[in-house]
Amino acid sequence: MEGKDFSKIAVIGLGYVGLPLAVEFAKKGVEVIGIEKSLERVNAVNRGKSYIGDVSDETLADVVKNGKLKAFGEFNALKDTDAIIICVPTPLTKNKTPDISFIVSVSKEIAPFLRKGALVVLESTTYPGTTEEVVLPILSESGLKAGEDFYLAFSPERVDPGNARYHTGDIPKVVGGINEKSTELAASLYGKIVPYVFKVSSPRAAEMTKLLENIFRLINVALVDELALLSERMRIDIWEVIEAAKTKPYGFMPFYPGPGIGGHCIPIDPFYLLWKAKEYDVDISFIELAEKINDSMPDYVINKVSYALNSRKKAINGSNILIIGVAYKKDIGDTRESPAFKIISELLEWGANVSYYDPFVSEIRVGNKTFKSLSALSKESLNGADCTLILAAHSVIDYDFVLNNSHVVVDTRNAIKQKSDKLFKLGDGNA
Ligand SMILES: NC(=O)c1ccc[n+]([C@@H]2O[C@H](COP(=O)([O-])OP(=O)(O)OC[C@H]3O[C@@H](n4cnc5c(N)ncnc54)[C@H](O)[C@@H]3O)[C@@H](O)[C@H]2O)c1
């Protein structure tokens, strides 16, 4: 068996990336073994209970019931698989350097079960060179020869949690293998679930592709954040300007300002490249500048809250501040790297009483304090707050109701479209 028909594969790490991917293959009739460290998640998958917003219970239960997806906590379930896809986290250390310990540990766990002819694909976002410099040597400890006895590739994951239009199964994949056969096999594996696979010449090119995509986003958001702050001073509404610029049919792509970037990717991945670039004595200052602007946004929000309260002769100290949306973006419950944490912790430090409402996030922990979401946004809760602060503009919220029942509103997302002297909007000098 040369590992070509991919009738049985494994996905390691059943999180935001791995679970939708495993389900997509299972839906196409591939037998999928999911390997997951969290036993709670293993049990949930095997009961058909989804914990990832983009996968419904119904879809998960379907593939589990027909035997196409089964989750395990142990790596020996890997034996007999034709392909192994790694989707484990790639966080930062305390000093903002890459923490690839998850990749290293799963590579070590895979090596003893690697079968002749199998394909291994790394999907975790990482610096260029990881597949060849880290994963390849570890897998080679199995005694199998890379590129001959087993095949290895990198394929970046581009899933956008909560995106109603694009899901795992309709986003093109990029693949780059350590040799031509590895690239071909990876392309044929993903060809089972996506409409288009783009082949690049090496894993490094595929790793860099993902970083280019995310750094592009980081830099453009930072640029529009900076222009928003300038527009505010110049009494120009940046949101109106973006709408106008969007009418250009080519050469412009809209990005929107906000309270700071969140999520598992954009605030983290660029640091992987910054770190690697040092090895080559290259200073990639664009990333550092964008990070600096992004890091300053929560402070800007605090200032804006202070300004809004000041207009009512109040101070942050002793005021009740109600936050709407603590997820890092609208319509999802993901709070990873959400700017809400930094903003809440500063508001607390300034002496505010903070509460929040987020229909997707029932509880958060900031420092050693636990906050529970209000169960609903009522007239009383809005009226009881000295200032309402919108950080994530979930679509299910009635923003006219919010404005009408609040004393003052700081809106960092352009959620409120009507003009009002109660409204203090990021990037709108007229608000
Ligand atoms: N979330 C996104 O939107 C997104 C998008 C593109 C790329 N990525 C990248 O994909 C990778 C995975 O991200 P994610 O968001 O799915 O992370 P996640 O934390 O949601 O999921 C990772 C899963 O791996 C499991 N895990 C950790 N160590 C393990 C081990 N040794 N064995 C088995 N399972 C293990 C965790 O328990 C978790 O369930 C990261 O590199 C990330 O940068 C994420």
The ligand as an SDF file (V2000), in Angstrom:
LIG
                    3D

 44 48  0  0  0  0  0  0  0  0999 V2000
   -8.3900   29.0290   14.6120 N   0  0  0  0  0  0  0  0  0  0  0  0
   -8.1630   29.5270   13.4170 C   0  0  0  0  0  0  0  0  0  0  0  0
   -8.9530   30.3290   12.9250 O   0  0  0  0  0  0  0  0  0  0  0  0
   -6.9530   29.1110   12.6040 C   0  0  0  0  0  0  0  0  0  0  0  0
   -6.9380   29.4620   11.2550 C   0  0  0  0  0  0  0  0  0  0  0  0
   -5.8290   29.0870   10.4890 C   0  0  0  0  0  0  0  0  0  0  0  0
   -4.7720   28.4230   11.0780 C   0  0  0  0  0  0  0  0  0  0  0  0
   -4.7980   28.1150   12.3980 N   0  0  0  0  0  0  0  0  0  0  0  0
   -3.6590   27.3660   12.9450 C   0  0  0  0  0  0  0  0  0  0  0  0
   -4.0410   26.0140   13.1260 O   0  0  0  0  0  0  0  0  0  0  0  0
   -3.3930   25.4670   14.2770 C   0  0  0  0  0  0  0  0  0  0  0  0
   -4.4420   24.9190   15.2290 C   0  0  0  0  0  0  0  0  0  0  0  0
   -5.2540   26.0030   15.6630 O   0  0  0  0  0  0  0  0  0  0  0  0
   -6.6850   25.8040   16.3080 P   0  0  0  0  0  0  0  0  0  0  0  0
   -7.3050   27.1490   16.3030 O   0  0  0  0  0  0  0  0  0  0  0  0
   -7.3940   24.6590   15.6740 O   0  0  0  0  0  0  0  0  0  0  0  0
   -6.2500   25.4120   17.8030 O   0  0  0  0  0  0  0  0  0  0  0  0
   -7.2260   24.7670   18.9110 P   0  0  0  0  0  0  0  0  0  0  0  0
   -6.5790   25.0840   20.2080 O   0  0  0  0  0  0  0  0  0  0  0  0
   -8.6230   25.1530   18.6570 O   0  0  0  0  0  0  0  0  0  0  0  0
   -7.1110   23.2120   18.6190 O   0  0  0  0  0  0  0  0  0  0  0  0
   -5.9450   22.4800   18.7950 C   0  0  0  0  0  0  0  0  0  0  0  0
   -6.3370   21.1380   19.3980 C   0  0  0  0  0  0  0  0  0  0  0  0
   -5.1430   20.3510   19.4950 O   0  0  0  0  0  0  0  0  0  0  0  0
   -5.2590   19.6030   20.6910 C   0  0  0  0  0  0  0  0  0  0  0  0
   -3.9120   19.1460   21.0750 N   0  0  0  0  0  0  0  0  0  0  0  0
   -2.9170   19.8450   21.6530 C   0  0  0  0  0  0  0  0  0  0  0  0
   -1.8550   19.0470   21.8510 N   0  0  0  0  0  0  0  0  0  0  0  0
   -2.1720   17.8330   21.3750 C   0  0  0  0  0  0  0  0  0  0  0  0
   -1.4880   16.6050   21.3130 C   0  0  0  0  0  0  0  0  0  0  0  0
   -0.2310   16.4710   21.7630 N   0  0  0  0  0  0  0  0  0  0  0  0
   -2.1300   15.5460   20.7830 N   0  0  0  0  0  0  0  0  0  0  0  0
   -3.4110   15.6590   20.3170 C   0  0  0  0  0  0  0  0  0  0  0  0
   -4.1210   16.8040   20.3690 N   0  0  0  0  0  0  0  0  0  0  0  0
   -3.4900   17.8830   20.8850 C   0  0  0  0  0  0  0  0  0  0  0  0
   -5.8730   20.5640   21.6640 C   0  0  0  0  0  0  0  0  0  0  0  0
   -6.4240   19.8940   22.7900 O   0  0  0  0  0  0  0  0  0  0  0  0
   -6.9180   21.2400   20.7930 C   0  0  0  0  0  0  0  0  0  0  0  0
   -8.1680   20.5650   20.8400 O   0  0  0  0  0  0  0  0  0  0  0  0
   -2.5650   26.6090   14.8580 C   0  0  0  0  0  0  0  0  0  0  0  0
   -1.2600   26.5210   14.3600 O   0  0  0  0  0  0  0  0  0  0  0  0
   -3.2200   27.8410   14.3040 C   0  0  0  0  0  0  0  0  0  0  0  0
   -2.3280   28.9170   14.1960 O   0  0  0  0  0  0  0  0  0  0  0  0
   -5.8840   28.4320   13.1680 C   0  0  0  0  0  0  0  0  0  0  0  0
  1  2  1  0
  2  3  2  0
  2  4  1  0
  4  5  1  0
  4 44  2  0
  5  6  2  0
  6  7  1  0
  7  8  2  0
  8  9  1  0
  8 44  1  0
  9 10  1  0
  9 42  1  0
 10 11  1  0
 11 12  1  0
 11 40  1  0
 12 13  1  0
 13 14  1  0
 14 15  2  0
 14 16  1  0
 14 17  1  0
 17 18  1  0
 18 19  2  0
 18 20  1  0
 18 21  1  0
 21 22  1  0
 22 23  1  0
 23 24  1  0
 23 38  1  0
 24 25  1  0
 25 26  1  0
 25 36  1  0
 26 27  1  0
 26 35  1  0
 27 28  2  0
 28 29  1  0
 29 30  1  0
 29 35  2  0
 30 31  1  0
 30 32  2  0
 32 33  1  0
 33 34  2  0
 34 35  1  0
 36 37  1  0
 36 38  1  0
 38 39  1  0
 40 41  1  0
 40 42  1  0
 42 43  1  0
M  CHG  2   8   1  16  -1
M  END
$$$$
